[in-house]
Amino acid sequence: MSIIDRLLFREVFKTLAVILFVLVIVMLTSQLVKMLGKAADGSINPNVLATLVGLQTIKVIGVLLPPAFFFSLLWVLGAMYRDSEMISLFAGGIGIVRVYKSIFLICLPVLVIASVLMLQARPWAYGYIDQIKQQQRDSTDISGVRAGHFNEFQRGGLVIYSEGGENPEAPLSKVFVQDRQQGKLGIVFSGEASQSIDKITGERFIILKNGMRYVGSPGNVDYTIVKFREYGIRMPSIDLGSLTLPISAQPSLLLWMSDDLRSAAEIQSRIATILSIFIFATLAVPLAKSQPRKDIFGRIMAALLIYFIFLNMQRVAERWFETGTSPEWIGLWWVSFLMLGIAGFINLYDSNWLAARLRSYRIREFPK
């Protein structure tokens, strides 16, 4: 690598790290607030919060990497234009083609990272999050029971109410439990409840002590009343292997081999996000151009506009492809080619070749 390559590599990746960190924090803040709210009302076990935050981080980094790389290039190249460094490079014989060579060299590691994130890590994170949510919905962990509230588990198949038990390490006190076993409704009043796990089978039980159990069908007088000193309710476990993964969590190879339009749209969307790094790198070079010691806010606004146009067109293209509005052969690729065309137009507009042609045209058509 030459000196100019090392300079751009160091500056771009330093700026990329800062921008990516800020964007991830901003994106995760709202998600974290929602998760804390669900943990407070018992919908999510507090023990899985750290895991969920890590998985959400993997999800957002994949989609934030292309725009973060785009704006880091704009920042570094724009600063070089403002400080007359680019003018010095051009005067030393380094043209725009050589600058593009350095930029595309920087793109290579970013493309590799984005490929791993979009094709492997992000679908895995989606699947793991869905698995955790399913476990939280269909399993029971009384450490998440809030005192003074009716806490539903197993989609309403089990309801627990407790007057005490704010300390998660202490047993629940004055407990009301409603459950169904073999189609019969059972109601239990107990003075104390705790959770137990069988060390051999791994099955979980809610152990109730010193209470009464009422079993019967509503509307009938045939009820069974049992007084107990200790009573255990076994919690059914779910078969995670039978869960159907959402399309966003399915492996990329499986989507690629599928004939379904939604699967094709998903895999093309992942690939388009990776290729957008190359597209944004092509756009960043002309958009960062400015006169020495002048700001580039005008070009930055244009860059923001182009990015949001690309984002919305990508969603529209995906929707058209899923519904069959656009032909299968064109897929989502037309958006990428359109953005490359815009990059080519901006480069042509800024080129000396076009300026010379326009100057010769004015001289020929409007002679003095």
N, C-alpha and C positions, 0 to 999 in steps of 0.2 A: 504493500500500500504506500502511495506517495504521501507527501506532507499534507496536501489539500484533502486527500481522502481521510487521513487520520484526524485532521482538524474538524471536518464536517461530521465524521463518525462520533467524535467525543462530544461536540456541542449538541448535535441532534439527539443523542441518547440521554444526555443530561437533561435536556429540556423535555424529552419524551417522558422520562421518569417522573418529573414534577407534574406535568400536565395530566398524565395517567393517574397519578396518586390523587390529585384534586378531584378529577372526574369520578373515580371509584368511590371516594368518600361521599361526594354529593349524591351519587346514585344509591349508595348503601344506606344513607341516613334515613330515608323514608321507609325502606324495607326493614331496617332495624327497629324503628318506632312501631311498625305494625307487628313485628314478631314479639316485641316486649309487651305490647297490649294483649296479644294472644297468650303469652306466657302468664300474664297477670290474671287472666280469666280462666286459666286452666286448659285452654285449647291446645297448648304446646307445652311439653315437658321442658322445664328450664334447663335440664341436663343436655338437651340437644341444640340449644341456642348457638353455642360456639361452632358446632358442625354446620348448622344452617347458614351462619354468616360466612364461613369459609366457602361453602358451595355457591352462595350468591355472588361472592367475589369472583370465583371462576367464571360464572355466567356473564357478569357484566364486563370483565376484562376482555373477553372475546370480541364483543361488539364495540367497545370503546377504544380498542387499539388502533383501528384505521383512522378515526377522526383525531385521536391524540397524536398520531404520527404526522398527519396532515398539518395540524396547527404547529407542531414542533418544527417542521420544515419551514413553514411560513415565518415563524419567529426568528429562526437562525438565519435564513437567507435574507429576510427583511432587515435584520440588524447589520448584516454584511453590506447590504446596499446603502443603508443610512450612514455607516461608518466609512464608506468609500472603499471597502475591502474588495468588493466585486469589481469596481472600476480598476483597481490595481491588478487584479487577476486577469482581467480582459486585456489590460495594457501589457501584461507579461506574456501574452500569447495563449492564455487559457480561455477558450471560447465556451459558448453555451453547451456545445456537444460534450465537452470535457466535464462540465458541471453536471450534466445529466448522467454521465458515466459514474461519477462519484455518488450521486443520489441513488441510482439503481443498485450500486454496490451496497449501500446502506440498507436498501430494501430487502436484500436477501435474508439476513437473520430475522427481520421483522416478519417476512412472509412465512418463514419456518415456524416461528412462534405462533403466528395467527393460524396456521394450518393445524398445528397440534391442538390449539384451544378450540377452534371451530369444528373440527372433524372428530376429535376424540374427547377432550376434557369437558367441553360444554354439554354435549349430549349425556355424558356420564353424570355430570352434576345435576342435570334435569331429572334423570332417572333416579338418582339417589335422593333428591329432594322429594320426588313423588312417593318413593318408598317410605321415607320418614313420615310424610303426611298421612299415608295409608296406615302405617303402624300407629300413629297418634289417634287416628279416627277409630280404628278397629281393635285397639288394645286398651287395657286398663292399667293405669298406674296411679294409685291413690295419693302419691306424693303431690299430684297436681290438683287435688280436691281443695276447693275453697270453702271455708267455714261460712255457714249462713246462706249458702247457695245450693240450688239443685244442679248437680254436676252429671251431665249425660255422657255415657260411654257406649261403644258398640252400636252407634247410630240409634240411641234411645232404648236399646235392649237392656241397659243397666243404668239405673239412676241412684246416685248416692247423695244423701244430705247429712251434714254433720253440724252440730252446734259449736264444736271446738276442734282444734287441730291446726292452729296457725303455724306451729313449729313443725316443719316437714319431717323432722327426725322422731317426733313423738306420735303415738297412736291417735287415731281419731276418737272423739268421745261423743256420746249420745247420737248414735248413728241410725239413720233411716235408709234402707236399701230396698229397691224394687227391681226384680229381675224375672226372667222367664226361663223355665226349665221344662222341656218336653211339652211346650205349648201351654203350660199352666203359669198363671201369674203368681208370684210369690212376693210377700212383703215381710221385711225383717226389721224389728226394732232391737237395737243392741246398745249396751253401755259403752262398748269399746270395739275398735276395729284396727287391724294392721295388715300389712302385706307380707306374704311369705312365698319363697321360690324353692321348689323342689330341686335339690342339688343334683339328683340323678337324671330326672326327665327334663328339667328346666321349666316345668309348668308353674304358673303363678296362681296363687290363691289369695283371696281376701278372707282373713280369719276374724270372725265376729265372736264376741264373748258376752256371756250373761245377757241373753235376750229371748225374744219370742219370734217365731216364724209362722206366718199365716199363708196357706196355699189354697187356691180355689179359683173358680171362674166367676167373673162379675155377673150378678143377677141370680146366682144360685146360693142356697143356704148351706150347701155341702162344702164346708171349709175344714181344713185340717189345721189344727193349732198345735205347735210343738214348742215346748220350752227347752232351751239348751244352755249348756254352760260354755260350749265352744262349737262353732259351726263354720265350715269352710265353703266358699264358693269358688269353683275352678273357673279360671278365665280362659275361654277358647282362643287358640292362636290361629293366625291367618297364614295361608300358604302364599308366600311372596312370589313363588315361582309361577303362580297362576295369574298374577297381575298383568294387565295389558298396559304396556308403556305408551305414553302419549307420543305423537309423531316427533315432537321436539327432542325426545329422549332416545329415539331409536338410533342404532349404529349407522354410521354413514354408508358403510358397504351394503347393508341391508336396504337402505333407501335407494342407493344407486342401482341395485338389481331389481327393484320393484317397478311394476308397470303402472302403479297408481299415480294420478296426477298430483295429489297432495304430497306424496313421497318425493316425486321428481321436483316439485316446487321447493320443498324443504332442502334437498341436497344442493339444488342450484343456488338457493339463497345463501347457504353456507359457503359455497365456492365463490359466489359473487362478493361476499364480505371479504374474503381473502384477497381476491383480485383488486378490490377497491384500494388496497394499499398501493399497488402499482399505479392505478389511475390517479389517486390523490398526489402521489409523488410527481407524476407528469404535470398535474395542474399547479403544484406548489411553486415550481420554478418561475413561470411567467407571472403568477399572482403575487409573488414576493417582490417583484421588481418595483423600484421607486427611485426618485432622484436623491442624491446624497444630502444628508442632513434634513430630510423631509420625512414626515410620517407616512405610514402605509395604511392608514385606517380605511381609506377608500377601497383598497384591494382586499383588506381583511373582511370588510362587509360583503364584498363580492364573493369571497371564499366561503363565508358563512351561508350566503344565499345559495351558492352552488352545492354546498354540502347538504342543506335541507331539501333542495330540489332532488338531489340524488337519492336521499333517504326516502322521500315520499314516492318517487318514481319506482323505487325498488319494491315498495309495498304494493303499489298499484299493479306493477308487472306480475308480482307473485299472485295477487288476487285474480288478475285476468287469466293467468296460466292455470290456476286451480279450477276456475269455472269454465275453462275451455274457450274463453273469449279470444285469446291470442293463440296462434298455431303452435303446435308442440315443437316444431323444429327451431322456432325462434326463441322459445323459452323466456328466460330472464336476461339473456345475453345482450339484447338490444339496448338495455340501459347502460351497460358498460361501454359498448361501442359508441353510444351517443356522447357519453362523458369524455371519451378519448377524442371524439370529434371536436368537442368544445375546447379541450386542451390544445389541439392542433390549431384551431382558429385563433386562440389567444396568442399562441407562439407566432403564428403568421402575422397577426396584427402588430406585434411588437418587433418583428424582424426588420433588419436593415434592408433586406431584399424588397419587402413591400414598400418601405419608405422610399427606396431608390426608384421603384416603378412608379409610385405616385408622383414623385418629383419630376421624373421625365415626362409623365403624362401632362402635368400642369405646364411644363415648359413648352411642350409640343402644341397643346390645345390653347394655351393662353400666353402667347409670346409677348414680350414687352414691345 
